[in-house]
Structures are given as C-alpha cells and as structure tokens.
Amino acid sequence: MDKEKRSTSYLKLTILIVVLLAIVLGCSYAFLTLSLAGEKTNNIVVGNLSLKLGENTAEGIDLKNAYPVSDETGLTYQPYSFNITNTGNIDSAYTIYLDDEKLDSKDEKRMNEAYVKYSLVKNGVRNDAKKLTAIKTDLGRVLDTGILSVGQTNEYDLRLWIDISADNEVMKSVFSGRIRIEAEQIKE
C-alpha cells in the first residue's frame, strides 16, 4: 500500500507541476503580446463633410411623365442643385453617386437608363451631355470624385432628361434617383 500512496503522490505532484508550468507559460505569453501591442500607435482622425441639397433636389430626383427632348432643350431644364463642404480639419476625398431610388408603387416600371441623359455642372464648369450608361461602374453611377481641402465647397447642378432617340419603351416608365456621397479623410 505504501507504493500505491507514493505513486499517487508522484502523480499528483507531476500534475501540479504541469499545471503550474502551463500557468507560468500562459502568463509570460500574455505579458509579451501585451507589451508588443502597447508599442503600436493608433490614430483616429475625425472630420466632416456637409451636404446641402437645393429645394427640388431634397425631394428626390424623378423623371415622371417626361418625354424625349434634344440635348439643347435638356440643358435648359431646372437643375437638381447641391453642394458639399469640408467642415472638418483635414482634407477629404469624396465620390458622388447617382443611385436608383425605390419606385413609389409596384405598378411603376423603371426606365431603361440607356434613354436617360445627364449633364453635371461643377463650380460653373459644365461637362458634356452623356448617357447614364456611360458612368455605370461595378460600384454604381459615379458622377464625380475629388478632394476637398479644409473649408472648401464644391457646387453642383445636375440636369437629367430623356434622350431624343428614345423609343416608345420609355412611355409609362419612371427614372427615380438619389444622390449619395462617400468620403474618407486623407491622413497627412
């Protein structure tokens, strides 16, 4: 029986040593990884972009009951106006998208964007009239991209119309859109 007690004691002592060794190794590892993580530098920079929509833009962008017109006529339409201002304390990169908006009812049919033309005026400079399909990317319809310095404002006028070459498919269809802006701060 003495041998049994002795072997049980050795077994308990061995288990205790293994457990203590595991605890010491675990604590050492935790201390080392904590020390390494503590040497990293993390900066969080916060800035702001302000978007101001004109009266007719705030209600959304719709081509309902519209008919095909020439570019010359479309360029005279009242624009959807908006501006963005960097109100933060660092420069900001931005991208402006023209997204499809949900149609008002299930009875409405979405207009084929190949028939929709647009013109974007940025800070008084007009771009040529183009079809919406010309700006379609995997990420969406990109109207403009750029960098805004601190305190800088960009003013936009967006005009949309149905291309004169549209066929009867545009009848009883609706284009409904909204402006979306994504921005990121530029770390110096």
Summary of the structure (lengths in Angstrom):
residues: 188
radius of gyration: 31.4
end to end distance: 77.4
largest distance: 108.9
contacts: 475
relative contact order: 0.23
helix: 29%
strand: 39%
